[in-house]
Each structure stands twice: as structure tokens, then as C-alpha cells.
Amino acid sequence: MNRGSALRLGIALAVAVLAVPLLLILVVIPSDGGCTNQTVGAASTANGFTANQTSIARTAIAVGRQRHISDTGITAALVAAGTESDFRNLANANVPESLRYDHDAVGDDHDSVGPWQIRASLHGTDGIAGLMDPAQQAHWFYDQLDALPGWQTMTPDAIAQAIERSAVPDAYARQIDRATHLLATIGASIGIPVAACAVAAVDADGFGAAVLAAARRWIGYPYVWGGGDENGPTSGGFDCSGLVLYAIYQASGGHIALPHYTQAQQDDPRGAPVDRADLRPGDLIYFTSPGQNDSHHVAIYAGTIDGDEMVLQAPTFGVPVGYGSLSGWSGERWDIRRFGGAVEGGTSP
């Protein structure tokens, strides 16, 4: 099925669902609409690496795949991040503002921040928030790669040195084995459908059904950082919170406009906290990494499909909007919110 056909099918399903919002309805999930089992949660950790290190590596690979960078270029990005930060998002004591953002450790090398140790004084014109975002740092590395003449014929360590300009150029070669291992371990499942979801039925009612119907029409659309608003995709796609704010706005008939930031959505007083035992299709789940305060991802609970609890989400770079297993986020803290109706209880797991 091409994208146009999938979109028309999604719209038809959305209309059918929204026509009977007050009844218990049977939502049929199409098996040919881009539905993939995406393993992108905290449980996907490469051997010998922490969850946070794996996340940095996954971001480097996913952004590279999205930009159609060859494995040589992606390996160079991994070699650089391994050498510069050991795949950690580093704040810097010399850049006090960087300490306000999520980070794995604090460094003090000049004013360098983040996994690729970008100099704030040289590349911080768009703000420290961008420099502390690993995805934006990965884009920076690939921007430099695109501007590097003849990189396609260079070795990954030579590419890394040409971009990073280290005072210890031989250090990059020592990271080749680690980078190759990460690309082989993580790369196979990024940007490639792992398994199609079989046709399955999920019971959803009222507002939850409308939320799922609104989000489902965009299955197969690209992940775009900062993408999505109340009216649909922007810059060609959605990020996780953009998809959610669109779905909630549409399901509520325009009455609930959420901010485009996961923690701000989670804190919105219109969302009622829900216990894990009371989780229902259409509820929102906000995920927070161990040791962090703010949630970094949100997904829409889609119910049980073929015996596996699933979410509908815009997962990460290189992975389109679609279904993923909830078990992939078992290492994170979950905060569940329900919009559009009152609930009893309400403590988060």
C-alpha cells in the first residue's frame, strides 16, 4: 500500500471512530499501514554499554540513517562520540547554563559540551539548549561531514579527526572496534521495519478511541524533531509530543491544546493521573530515564495486540510513526495521564 492509500484508509477509520464516540467500539488496526514493532525503549541496551550510552549511539545511527549517510560516515560519528565523551552527554562547569539540562556527567574541557564536545563559544549561537540535545549534536556532526571534501574515501578515524580537530589524533583509531560493535548491534533495527503487526482488535471507547484514531492516520510519517502541531505534521512529520498534542487537540474538538514539551504536557492539570492497573487505550504514558527529573518521551497506549501491550508513538530519528511494544520502556519511570474524562485513584508507578 502506498502512502496515499494508507492515508485515505487512516482517514476513513478516523471518521468511523469519531462518528460513534460514546459507544464501546471495535478498532481494527490495519496490517498494511506501516505498523512495525519498534524496539526503541530503554531495554534495548548494547552489551558493555549503559542505557544512556546506548541511547547516544542509537541517536547517532538514527540521525545518520535519516540523512542517508553511509555506514562509514555513521561509524565516524560513533568513533568521535566514543572518543570525545565516551558516549555521554556532558555538561561543562565552564558553561554554567549547560548544567540546567539533562546530562550524564560534568566536564571541564574549555567550553565543550555534549557527546561530540562542541565548543559553545564557536557553535552556540542558537543557544545551549540545542547544544545539550544529542540529536542536534549528531546533526552538527553530519553537517560538518557533508562539508568535508572527499570524506567517502577516508577512514572513519580520519574523518573524526578532520571534524573534531583533536590534539590527540591517534585516539580515534582506538574506538573503531567499539563503534563497529555498536553499529552492528543497534543499526539493524533502526529505520527498518522489524515485524509487521497482525490484524488485531483493540477495545477502546469515547475519548481514548478518538485519540488513537487521530494519531493512527499518520502511521508511516517520518519522525521529525520538533515536528507536529494541532493541525498535523510540520516539516513533514512529528516528534513524540507533537503527535500527542495533535491527537489530543483533534479528539477534544479543539478544546485541549497542549504545549510541545513532554514534561509540560505531563504537568498539565487537565490530564488526570492514572494508576498502571487502570491503564486504558488512549491514555498517555510519559517516560523518564533513571536519575532524571523530566520526562523525555510520550506515547499513546494502544492496548494489547497479539498478546503484547503496545503503544502508538513517534519514536525517534529514523523510525516512523507506528506501533511499538510497551515492554521496550520497562527500565523507565512511567507517568500516565488521561485527558477528556475523570478517573479514580491516580498515583504513578
Secondary structure, DSSP 8 states (H G I E B T S, - for coil): --HHHHHHHHHHHHHHHHTSTTSEEEEEE-TTSS-B----STT---TTS-HHHHHHHHHHHHHHHHTT--HHHHHHHHHHHHHHHSS--EEETTBGGGGGS--SEEE-STTEETTTTEEHHHH-TT-HHHHT-HHHHHHHHHHHHHTSTTGGGS-HHHHHHHHH--S-GGGGGGGHHHHHHHHHHHGGGSSS---B---EEEEEEHHHHHHHHHHHTTTT--B-TT--BTTB-BTTBB-HHHHHHHHHHHHTTTS----SSHHHHHH-TTSEEE-GGG--TT-EEEEE-TT-SS--EEEEEEEEETTEEEEEE--BTTB-SEEEEGGGGTTSEEEEEE-SS--S-----
